[in-house]
Amino acid sequence: MHPTYTLLIATTDSDWRQLHAVQLDVDGHTIYEADRAAALTAKLSTHAIDVLILGDLEQPAEAPRLLRALRADELHSRVHRNQPVITLGETDELSTLRAYDAGSDHHLAIDTSYLVLRAAITALLRRAYEELHNRHVYVGDLHIDTAAHLVDVAGTPVRVSRIEYELLIKLASDPTRLFTKSQLSRTVWGREEVNGRTLDSHITRLRGRCAAAGADVIQTRWGVGWALTNPETA
């Protein structure tokens, strides 16, 4: 069985987009579609996209402009500059050079067959697998993007402070493990906290933020510590 990925196909060519979306879906991939730059950015910022497949958008220069903004880390605060991208277009020497200059990882002809597209996706992600695997942490519907330092629950953003993020990363490193107050304090401050209630306050706020987005996480064992998920039911 081949690996499956989450892909975003962005092009104004609706026939090509829908044809390949159906074929990729049949192969088990999760597919999102966009035909405009705004829709593309919205989907990239709310879903963990493994590969963006980028063709022409509403204006001839829009796709390369968007790709340059992505690589400059200026597209959106929730979109990482190293997002894998396959571009589609003309494959003459100048067009190919411009695609790679804009930030393409792999450039293909717009009439590339489905089998070649599928092979390109697999090859690109084979090279990026370790980074992708380490970047995205999932615990149920809770998702942590460790490269962008962002948190969401099933796509719903969870805004957390630096301290809350560090606590969440520590808890997610071993979701059913009970971490003591001293262990979590050393993670955040490098020592045990002076004020015994400060950590409790951060944990309470973090739990509340996740709950508001729909995730019931951070279980308390009084007198022992905290676990991201219940050790007895996991």
Secondary structure, DSSP 8 states (H G I E B T S, - for coil): -----EEEEE-S-HHHHHHHHHHHHHTT-EEEEESSHHHHHHHHHHS--SEEEE---SSTTHHHHHHHHHHTT-S-TTS-TT--EEEEE--SHHHHHHHHHHT-SEEEETT--HHHHHHHHHHHHHHHHHHHHHHEEEETTEEEETTTTEEEETTEEE---HHHHHHHHHHHTSTTS-B-HHHHHHHHHSS--SSTTHHHHHHHHHHHHHHHTT----EEETTTEEESS-TTT-
